[in-house]
């Protein structure tokens, strides 16, 4: 187990642009940190820099306080799980998991005990004598996780390990990952483009955009207090509603919405943000919640809740309503904006100002 730190790390593949740009990030010993962002944002490059598969052009990388910029991958005390299972097809699951320990000369009894312990954590004890072709996708991914975990590395790196699994297996494997992290206490650094996956797994999430760290915080802090419009849009499903507004003192107005802000932001052009659950038919306070009229385009039924897509003024918005209130495409419905969920962003800088 070890802490990880990136100190002003930059990696360029072309002189004109940086895949990772001046990254400074501290990961605590035993923490589960997820790097998230769209394709090309630099998250996998960051992981490969930490693994030693890429060399930083600038900055310092530390594992457990030791500078590892020039340390080869095999000497960094890390293990890595890739998107593809990368299992040896001619070996049993047990032999796949035990291979690294055998190469290190670990005694056979110790290997059996370690493999059995990790297999029990991952729920694959009954699969150990099967070869990869006899395993399901979820079982193969758990074998790959077990192979990395059984070595007891200081840091475990995971590069989109669930992306090849179907929805039910992804959920099951997420549960196994959380259990594994809790029981091992190892530092996990996990890469994904799936913000739902990030929200459910992470102690903290680092959001990247074009190689630049936008914000690193606990999932609920990113959701409730995004640092800018990029983070606000990326975290949350459906996305946060964003409406350009003009601010006059404490009053914001635009696209059929007019409401009073908690305080004057001191700018004239802004973007008002509120999540679908804060645009609803069931407000916290019907007497004070601002009302809007939505022309409904589409409804999405999810059993316990319904998302309603439509237009308010010229803005396309999403609301969350009670599933048993009749709403159909083409209807005009009155909805309420809950003030406690309001966000305000500077239209020029996109930074949060309220």
Steps between C-alpha positions, in 0.01 A plus 500: 500500500628844414403856423537638147581855393527680169686830524458724193519201264481559125508248217516607135470278194506806272675831565180695443283320759532314829318174574549579870555864586654616832322235706526531878306237692543337842356151559499383859619159619215249463276740307281404203540781244330493161631698201205589281439690179419449131730322257820695444490689831827348627374255761662187352823691433504600868463135600776393262730771640440361847565145379825602330372408153545865397763752607400846622649797311472722808419462867543240772308179573525341845379166635523470877708816510763356262564674168436241228551699179802289405395178677403216259145364527606171661659686790210735578302245706187552292261265322274585209167366373422580137179539304564161338539205734844402365484152656720211391252279309686172566511553879232444758362794696713391795818494291417840347465648848806324633731573205653822633561348842672197345729729300601667826583167662223509760462159676221278366305489829501877524385530138207263565396695809520840330313388188230332710454813713466737205280257306270488803478880509409507130258207510690283252622218728304243295656621173866453584549177304330629184676654204401846372288363213283321760432823693246775447614855428442603860694201632792573266513861617499386862788263425690794350423705811610211718827457310586864567376501861666178616840666468396752767640799307542841658274649230246324278432669165182421306446622144128477413481139622119476476441650156470160327234370740123522463294708743425228755861376507627858535284547809610167648868568433474853648376341822792256494745787439369693798524190718853429377617855569351499848661169593841560342537866603716556188513834320281473188534734200220429255434640151156518340294719267181392681404762760242266660776244554721771647227624736428152636862390553715796598609655825595795280459573129751694291330655195728566202448708187757515220776395737413756769364408842170684550407388850576217743250439778265247658215394269232691693715815502544485122126455462398777742789742453652473150792734441389591148247427228707214358488308828132591545416355158715190534389389847135401528261307277298654344723804475450821691267748331691809386318819399668825385363788710538872547557610859367830633595534866371176652252418221593251226281470193514318170316238289172535686662478844513787746614457859685669782850381597619474862738791439616731224781329299636827359484398133242558227543191280481162669378143460244366746530132591263261676473123490191312378395417857484874570258557210198305618127479550554453875694800634646530847305822553217562249441852635850631423628269221511679161257352245572425135293358214650211307384378161560125528687325216581162655454301820729223628345257748736335752250344737568696817542827311435668169719741305317755288681669210365819351538872434471789741519815290779424256690262730497120484463377860452176692273466803440214743136440589297248695438193280125488566425861400370481140735682261510436126694642204325812379374599847579836657577450869580730791822415679686652793869587545637411844723785610731287712632328187593814306845552350628808321796506262686790343408490130849616400721274716249220571618503863252455784411830666198396711 
